[in-house]
């Protein structure tokens, strides 16, 4: 996501060492990033990490205490919110119940004194583009939750902003509608080609929707990358733990073999994992293994041919049925450490029973091991 000197490749959004303090608390800590034109960028992080503060600075609702925000190559220092080429969709949408759908969509155009005939034409065209042709005369309360979401997006996009900022817009929807709206949002962004900057604490939303994601923690970005990079190659223990399901183990490095490290866990069992960064023998470490990276067998002999993998035995603690996402919790026999494994989608393991002894292992290349962060971090 690096900037290019040519106008065609210039990012729509650039942040350079942006800082925001509230009293002695640093909410955003010298953050720098850029967002390519026409892309979908998500800022992902837990509550209180600074993501909403960062979005509000981009929108102009609050001013940074340091650094610079540039939109379309122009510094936004001192530029009022209503003068910025951005629009915003909030979690609760803020549609006007006293207006019909078309009037809601045309509201911003009316504020800009666009003639009535032109704003009516633009509102109708926008409603057609978001799949709501013919709904202009309906009241907002006659629409479904997903339709109201589309009206809010249409109201923002009709103003042709450089950036559309979305502050957890799916947070108030039920699970099934959220899943549906993920697809709709991605399709709308692709169809319009507008740059979307999306705030969420839901890693599933960020992975599904985004071209690039910034994982935010304590006011700074832990990692910027594609969803695939964040999932398969986390740069820090925080990213490994926050993005997707993981088995987390702590322990000490007992040996280093090039890019692989042997770990004796605090629970007392031996594992091997891919080394991320510098790790010396005896160092405190954190290791992460995704459930789908593990393999199970009825006996250790079934897994023995897997070169370089340590085979463990354990008892089935729980069977968690969730269709294609079903999992088995195995309690390792010697250490009693509980390990989550994605249940293979085959009838071979359909008759697994709680209490049954099985074998399991995982590919060291698909496990990530980091030097443990300092205790105060």
C-alpha positions as CSV (number, residue, x, y, z in Angstrom):
1,X,0.0,0.0,0.0
2,X,2.9,2.3,-0.7
3,X,2.3,5.8,-2.2
4,X,3.2,6.4,-5.9
5,X,4.3,9.8,-7.2
6,X,1.9,9.6,-10.2
7,X,-1.6,10.9,-9.7
8,X,-3.1,7.7,-11.1
9,X,-1.5,5.6,-8.4
10,X,-1.8,8.2,-5.6
11,X,-3.5,6.7,-2.5
12,X,-7.0,8.1,-1.7
13,X,-6.0,8.2,2.0
14,X,-2.6,8.7,3.7
15,X,-1.9,9.0,7.4
16,X,1.5,10.2,8.5
17,X,2.5,9.8,12.2
18,X,-1.0,10.7,13.4
19,X,-1.3,11.2,17.1
20,X,-4.3,11.8,19.4
21,X,-4.1,12.2,23.1
22,X,-6.9,12.5,25.7
23,X,-5.3,13.9,28.7
24,X,-2.4,11.6,29.6
25,X,-3.8,8.7,27.5
26,X,-2.5,8.2,24.0
27,X,-5.4,7.0,22.0
28,X,-3.6,6.9,18.6
29,X,0.1,6.6,18.7
30,X,2.0,7.9,15.6
31,X,0.0,5.8,13.2
32,X,1.1,5.8,9.5
33,X,-0.6,4.0,6.6
34,X,-2.1,4.5,3.2
35,X,-5.1,3.2,1.4
36,X,-5.1,2.6,-2.4
37,X,-7.7,4.2,-4.6
38,X,-10.8,2.0,-5.1
39,X,-9.9,-0.5,-2.3
40,X,-11.6,-1.8,0.7
41,X,-9.5,-1.2,3.8
42,X,-10.6,-2.4,7.3
43,X,-9.3,-1.2,10.7
44,X,-9.7,-4.2,13.0
45,X,-9.2,-4.2,16.7
46,X,-10.7,-4.7,20.2
47,X,-12.8,-2.1,22.0
48,X,-10.6,0.8,23.2
49,X,-7.8,0.2,20.7
50,X,-8.2,3.6,19.0
51,X,-9.8,2.6,15.8
52,X,-12.9,4.8,16.1
53,X,-10.8,7.8,17.2
54,X,-8.7,7.3,14.1
55,X,-11.8,7.2,11.9
56,X,-13.2,10.3,13.5
57,X,-9.9,12.1,12.7
58,X,-10.2,11.1,9.1
59,X,-13.8,12.4,9.0
60,X,-12.7,15.6,10.7
61,X,-14.9,15.3,13.8
62,X,-11.8,15.6,16.0
63,X,-8.3,17.1,15.2
64,X,-5.1,15.1,15.6
65,X,-2.5,16.4,18.0
66,X,0.3,15.5,15.6
67,X,0.9,14.2,12.1
68,X,-1.1,14.7,9.0
69,X,-4.0,13.1,7.2
70,X,-4.2,13.5,3.4
71,X,-7.2,12.6,1.2
72,X,-6.7,12.6,-2.5
73,X,-3.2,14.0,-1.9
74,X,-4.5,17.1,0.0
75,X,-3.8,17.7,3.6
76,X,-6.9,17.8,5.7
77,X,-5.3,20.0,8.4
78,X,-7.9,22.6,9.3
79,X,-10.5,21.3,6.8
80,X,-14.0,21.1,8.4
81,X,-15.9,17.8,8.2
82,X,-18.4,19.2,5.7
83,X,-15.6,20.3,3.4
84,X,-13.9,16.9,3.2
85,X,-14.5,14.5,0.3
86,X,-15.8,11.8,2.7
87,X,-19.1,10.5,3.9
88,X,-19.9,8.2,6.8
89,X,-22.2,5.3,7.6
90,X,-22.8,4.8,11.3
91,X,-23.8,1.6,13.1
92,X,-27.3,3.0,13.8
93,X,-27.6,4.5,10.3
94,X,-29.3,7.7,11.4
95,X,-32.0,7.6,8.7
96,X,-34.8,10.2,9.0
97,X,-38.2,8.5,9.8
98,X,-40.2,11.5,8.8
99,X,-38.7,11.3,5.2
100,X,-39.4,8.6,2.6
101,X,-36.6,6.5,1.2
102,X,-35.9,8.8,-1.8
103,X,-35.9,11.9,0.5
104,X,-33.4,10.2,2.8
105,X,-31.1,9.4,-0.2
106,X,-31.4,13.0,-1.5
107,X,-30.9,14.7,1.8
108,X,-27.2,15.5,1.3
109,X,-27.9,16.8,-2.2
110,X,-30.6,19.1,-0.8
111,X,-28.1,20.4,1.8
112,X,-25.9,21.3,-1.2
113,X,-28.7,23.1,-2.9
114,X,-28.8,20.7,-5.8
115,X,-32.0,21.5,-7.8
116,X,-35.0,19.3,-7.0
117,X,-35.2,17.6,-10.4
118,X,-31.6,16.7,-10.4
119,X,-31.5,15.3,-6.9
120,X,-34.7,13.3,-7.6
121,X,-33.0,11.8,-10.7
122,X,-29.8,11.1,-8.8
123,X,-31.6,9.5,-5.9
124,X,-33.7,7.3,-8.1
125,X,-30.6,6.2,-10.1
126,X,-28.7,5.5,-6.8
127,X,-31.6,3.4,-5.4
128,X,-31.6,1.3,-8.6
129,X,-27.8,0.7,-8.3
130,X,-28.2,-0.5,-4.7
131,X,-31.1,-2.8,-5.6
132,X,-34.0,-0.7,-4.3
133,X,-35.5,0.5,-7.5
134,X,-39.2,1.5,-6.9
135,X,-38.7,1.9,-3.2
136,X,-38.4,5.6,-3.1
137,X,-41.8,6.4,-1.8
138,X,-41.7,3.9,1.0
139,X,-41.2,4.9,4.6
140,X,-38.0,3.8,6.3
141,X,-39.9,1.7,8.8
142,X,-41.4,-0.4,6.0
143,X,-37.9,-1.7,5.0
144,X,-36.0,-4.6,6.3
145,X,-32.7,-4.2,8.2
146,X,-30.7,-5.0,5.1
147,X,-32.7,-2.6,3.0
148,X,-32.2,0.2,5.5
149,X,-28.4,-0.5,5.4
150,X,-28.5,0.0,1.6
151,X,-30.5,3.2,1.9
152,X,-27.8,4.6,4.3
153,X,-25.0,3.6,1.9
154,X,-27.0,5.1,-1.1
155,X,-27.4,8.3,0.9
156,X,-23.6,8.5,1.3
157,X,-22.6,7.3,-2.2
158,X,-24.9,9.7,-4.0
159,X,-22.6,12.5,-2.9
160,X,-19.7,10.8,-4.8
161,X,-17.2,10.9,-1.9
162,X,-13.6,10.0,-2.3
163,X,-13.9,7.9,0.9
164,X,-16.8,6.2,2.4
165,X,-16.2,5.6,6.2
166,X,-18.1,2.9,7.8
167,X,-18.2,2.7,11.6
168,X,-19.2,-0.9,12.6
169,X,-22.3,-0.7,10.3
170,X,-23.3,-4.3,10.8
171,X,-23.1,-4.4,14.5
172,X,-26.8,-3.9,15.2
173,X,-27.9,-6.7,12.8
174,X,-28.7,-10.3,13.7
175,X,-26.2,-13.0,12.7
176,X,-27.9,-14.2,9.5
177,X,-28.4,-10.7,8.2
178,X,-24.8,-9.7,9.0
179,X,-23.6,-12.6,6.9
180,X,-25.8,-11.6,4.0
181,X,-24.8,-7.9,4.3
182,X,-21.1,-8.8,4.2
183,X,-21.6,-10.1,0.7
184,X,-23.7,-7.1,-0.3
185,X,-21.2,-4.6,1.0
186,X,-18.4,-6.3,-0.8
187,X,-20.4,-6.3,-4.1
188,X,-21.4,-2.7,-3.6
189,X,-17.9,-1.5,-3.1
190,X,-16.7,-3.4,-6.1
191,X,-19.5,-2.1,-8.3
192,X,-19.0,1.6,-7.3
193,X,-15.2,1.5,-7.0
194,X,-15.3,3.9,-4.1
195,X,-12.6,3.6,-1.5
196,X,-14.2,2.1,1.7
197,X,-12.6,2.5,5.1
198,X,-14.3,0.1,7.5
199,X,-14.1,-0.1,11.3
200,X,-14.8,-3.4,13.1
201,X,-13.9,-5.5,16.0
202,X,-15.2,-8.6,14.2
203,X,-12.2,-10.4,12.5
204,X,-14.6,-12.4,10.3
205,X,-16.0,-9.2,8.8
206,X,-12.5,-7.8,8.2
207,X,-11.2,-11.0,6.5
208,X,-14.3,-11.4,4.3
209,X,-14.6,-7.9,3.1
210,X,-11.2,-6.3,2.8
211,X,-8.4,-6.0,0.3
212,X,-6.1,-4.9,3.2
213,X,-6.5,-4.8,6.9
214,X,-4.8,-2.9,9.7
215,X,-4.9,-4.8,13.0
216,X,-4.9,-2.1,15.8
217,X,-3.9,-2.5,19.4
218,X,-3.3,0.1,22.1
219,X,-3.2,2.9,19.6
220,X,-0.9,1.5,17.0
221,X,-1.0,-1.0,14.1
222,X,0.4,-4.4,15.0
223,X,0.3,-5.5,11.3
224,X,-0.9,-4.2,7.9
225,X,-1.5,-6.7,5.2
226,X,-4.0,-8.7,3.2
227,X,-6.4,-11.0,5.0
228,X,-4.4,-14.0,3.8
229,X,-1.2,-12.5,5.3
230,X,-2.8,-11.8,8.6
231,X,-4.2,-15.3,8.8
232,X,-1.4,-17.4,7.6
233,X,1.6,-15.2,8.5
234,X,0.8,-13.2,11.7
235,X,3.6,-10.8,12.5
236,X,3.0,-10.6,16.3
237,X,1.5,-12.7,19.0
238,X,-1.4,-10.2,19.3
239,X,-2.3,-10.7,15.6
240,X,-2.0,-14.5,15.9
241,X,-4.3,-14.5,18.9
242,X,-6.8,-11.9,17.6
243,X,-7.3,-13.1,14.0
244,X,-9.0,-16.4,13.7
245,X,-9.2,-19.3,16.2
246,X,-5.9,-20.6,17.6
247,X,-4.4,-22.9,20.2
248,X,-2.1,-20.8,22.3
249,X,0.8,-22.3,24.3
250,X,3.5,-20.7,26.4
251,X,6.8,-22.2,27.3
252,X,10.6,-22.0,26.6
253,X,12.6,-22.7,23.5
254,X,14.7,-25.9,24.0
255,X,16.4,-26.0,20.6
256,X,16.5,-24.0,17.4
257,X,16.8,-25.7,14.0
258,X,17.0,-23.0,11.4
259,X,13.5,-21.7,10.9
260,X,12.0,-24.2,13.4
261,X,12.1,-24.1,17.1
262,X,11.5,-26.9,19.7
263,X,9.4,-25.8,22.6
264,X,8.8,-27.3,26.0
265,X,5.4,-25.9,27.0
266,X,4.5,-24.7,30.5
267,X,2.0,-27.6,30.4
268,X,5.0,-30.0,30.0
269,X,4.8,-31.3,26.5
270,X,7.1,-30.9,23.5
271,X,6.2,-29.2,20.3
272,X,7.9,-27.9,17.2
273,X,6.9,-24.7,15.4
274,X,8.0,-22.1,12.8
275,X,10.2,-19.4,14.3
276,X,8.9,-15.8,13.8
277,X,11.7,-13.3,14.6
278,X,14.7,-13.9,16.8
279,X,14.4,-16.7,19.4
280,X,17.3,-18.1,21.4
281,X,17.5,-21.3,23.4
282,X,15.9,-20.8,26.8
283,X,13.8,-17.8,25.7
284,X,10.2,-17.6,26.9
285,X,7.9,-18.1,23.9
286,X,4.3,-18.1,22.7
287,X,3.3,-20.7,20.1
288,X,0.0,-20.7,18.1
289,X,-1.5,-23.6,16.1
290,X,-4.7,-23.2,14.2
291,X,-7.3,-26.0,14.6
292,X,-7.3,-26.8,11.0
293,X,-3.5,-27.3,11.0
294,X,-3.8,-30.3,13.3
295,X,-4.4,-33.9,12.2
296,X,-6.0,-36.7,14.2
297,X,-5.8,-40.4,14.0
298,X,-7.2,-43.4,15.8
299,X,-3.7,-44.5,16.7
300,X,-0.2,-43.0,16.7
301,X,0.9,-45.4,14.0
302,X,-1.5,-43.6,11.5
303,X,0.4,-40.3,12.0
304,X,4.0,-41.6,12.4
305,X,4.9,-41.2,8.7
306,X,4.4,-37.4,8.9
307,X,8.1,-36.4,9.0
308,X,9.1,-33.8,11.5
309,X,5.8,-33.9,13.4
310,X,5.6,-34.8,17.1
311,X,2.7,-37.2,17.7
312,X,0.6,-36.7,20.9
313,X,-2.0,-38.9,22.5
314,X,-5.1,-37.4,24.2
315,X,-8.7,-38.0,25.3
316,X,-11.6,-36.5,23.5
317,X,-13.0,-33.9,25.9
318,X,-15.8,-32.5,23.8
319,X,-17.3,-32.8,20.4
320,X,-18.5,-29.4,19.1
321,X,-20.8,-29.8,16.1
322,X,-21.1,-26.8,13.8
323,X,-21.5,-28.3,10.4
324,X,-18.4,-27.7,8.3
325,X,-16.8,-25.8,11.3
326,X,-17.2,-28.8,13.7
327,X,-14.3,-29.3,16.1
328,X,-13.0,-31.8,18.7
329,X,-11.4,-30.7,22.0
330,X,-8.7,-33.2,23.0
331,X,-7.0,-33.2,26.4
332,X,-3.3,-34.2,25.9
333,X,-2.7,-37.3,28.0
334,X,0.5,-36.3,29.8
335,X,0.0,-32.6,30.4
336,X,-3.8,-32.4,30.4
337,X,-3.5,-29.4,28.0
338,X,-6.7,-28.9,26.0
339,X,-6.2,-28.7,22.2
340,X,-8.8,-27.7,19.7
341,X,-8.8,-29.6,16.3
342,X,-11.0,-29.0,13.3
343,X,-13.0,-32.2,12.8
344,X,-12.3,-33.7,9.4
345,X,-15.3,-33.6,7.0
346,X,-15.4,-37.3,6.6
347,X,-17.5,-40.1,8.0
348,X,-14.4,-41.8,9.3
349,X,-14.7,-39.8,12.5
350,X,-18.4,-39.5,12.8
351,X,-18.5,-42.0,15.6
352,X,-15.9,-40.3,17.8
353,X,-16.9,-40.5,21.5
354,X,-16.2,-38.3,24.5
355,X,-13.5,-40.1,26.5
356,X,-12.0,-41.9,23.5
357,X,-8.2,-42.0,23.3
358,X,-6.9,-40.6,19.9
359,X,-3.6,-39.4,18.4
360,X,-3.0,-35.9,17.0
361,X,-0.1,-33.9,15.5
362,X,0.4,-30.8,13.5
363,X,2.8,-29.6,10.8
364,X,5.5,-27.4,12.4
365,X,5.5,-25.1,9.3
366,X,1.8,-24.3,10.0
367,X,2.5,-23.3,13.6
368,X,3.9,-19.9,14.6
369,X,6.3,-19.3,17.5
370,X,7.2,-15.8,18.9
371,X,9.4,-14.6,21.6
372,X,7.0,-13.8,24.5
373,X,6.4,-10.1,24.9
374,X,7.5,-8.4,28.1
375,X,5.2,-8.8,31.1
376,X,4.1,-5.2,30.9
377,X,3.2,-5.3,27.2
